[in-house]
Amino acid sequence: MTARDVKRRLAKSLAPLQPRRALVAAGRHLTDRALTRAANALGGLEQGRWLAETGSNVPNLADRFAVFDQAMNRLTGSAPLYVEFGVFQGRTMRYWASKVAFPGARFVGFDSFQGLPEDWQPDAQRGSFAVGKPPEIDDPRVSFEVGWFDDTLPNWTVPDHDQLVVNIDCDLYSSTRTVLDWLRTRRAPGTLVYFDDLFNRDHQWRALREWLGHDGAAAQPVAMARWGHHMLFQIPPSS
Ligand SMILES: C[S@@+](CC[C@H](N)C(=O)[O-])C[C@H]1O[C@@H](n2cnc3c(N)ncnc32)[C@H](O)[C@@H]1O
């Protein structure tokens, strides 16, 4: 082997290392925000691959309210139970209560109203979204369970209902996991589960992937908005 061959072989074996070297060099200059964006970009790629693998042809709608409208079109009875995890000022609770007219419907909002229990992302740290108390919604069908999900969920008596709708808008991986663990014994054919913040790879997207790999395996994606930032799933009515 000539010196030239050795050099060529060496160059070939080192080639895959060069992009990593460039990444590490670039990483020295990145802010937290930029790193989070990079991680979330990878999450977007993963979501696209997962959609392709599952053969899902999920319509991409304008915004979360369009997704909620799709969820409402899937209500089959007159006594749905809508449970929202992460209420904040009550914008989405109000939307659901104003659009679903059945007297037998119930809308229950879970929130500490103390804000996020942990840091979420650079612009939303622990304590973000603290408003102190539940919103005032003038509808006797609406109620709130105030406290941390870990404390309120185990003692909560689930009201009678003919279909469960779960809106998970609590941002964090840990909070989303608590909700999905609770859901394990509550979901039924027809149950609708909405995730508000799948754009974040380390939080809701991570929790969703784990869920789909275990308890949520039967869940089908049925609508999304903002290219998977918001996504609605349904346990098939016949399963
Ligand atoms: C983004 S806000 C909800 C926004 C609301 N759904 C809306 O559309 O206006 C997230 C909320 O989740 C709540 N939250 C997150 N984790 C929680 C937990 N483990 N227990 C109780 N509340 C939690 C926070 O207090 C915060 O109000």
The ligand as an ORCA input file, in Angstrom:
! r2SCAN-3c Opt
* xyz 0 1
  C     -50.693     26.569     28.362
  S     -51.600     26.670     29.850
  C     -53.225     26.137     29.365
  C     -53.877     26.997     28.312
  C     -55.362     26.834     28.099
  N     -55.772     25.464     27.799
  C     -55.793     27.753     26.982
  O     -55.949     27.291     25.861
  O     -55.894     28.949     27.220
  C     -50.939     25.320     30.773
  C     -51.528     25.168     32.140
  O     -51.201     23.884     32.672
  C     -51.141     23.979     34.075
  N     -50.376     22.813     34.570
  C     -49.294     22.229     33.997
  N     -48.898     21.158     34.683
  C     -49.758     21.018     35.722
  C     -49.871     20.074     36.778
  N     -49.018     19.031     36.903
  N     -50.881     20.220     37.667
  C     -51.744     21.273     37.544
  N     -51.688     22.199     36.566
  C     -50.701     22.078     35.649
  C     -50.511     25.338     34.340
  O     -50.893     25.855     35.588
  C     -51.073     26.184     33.161
  O     -52.160     26.968     33.550
*
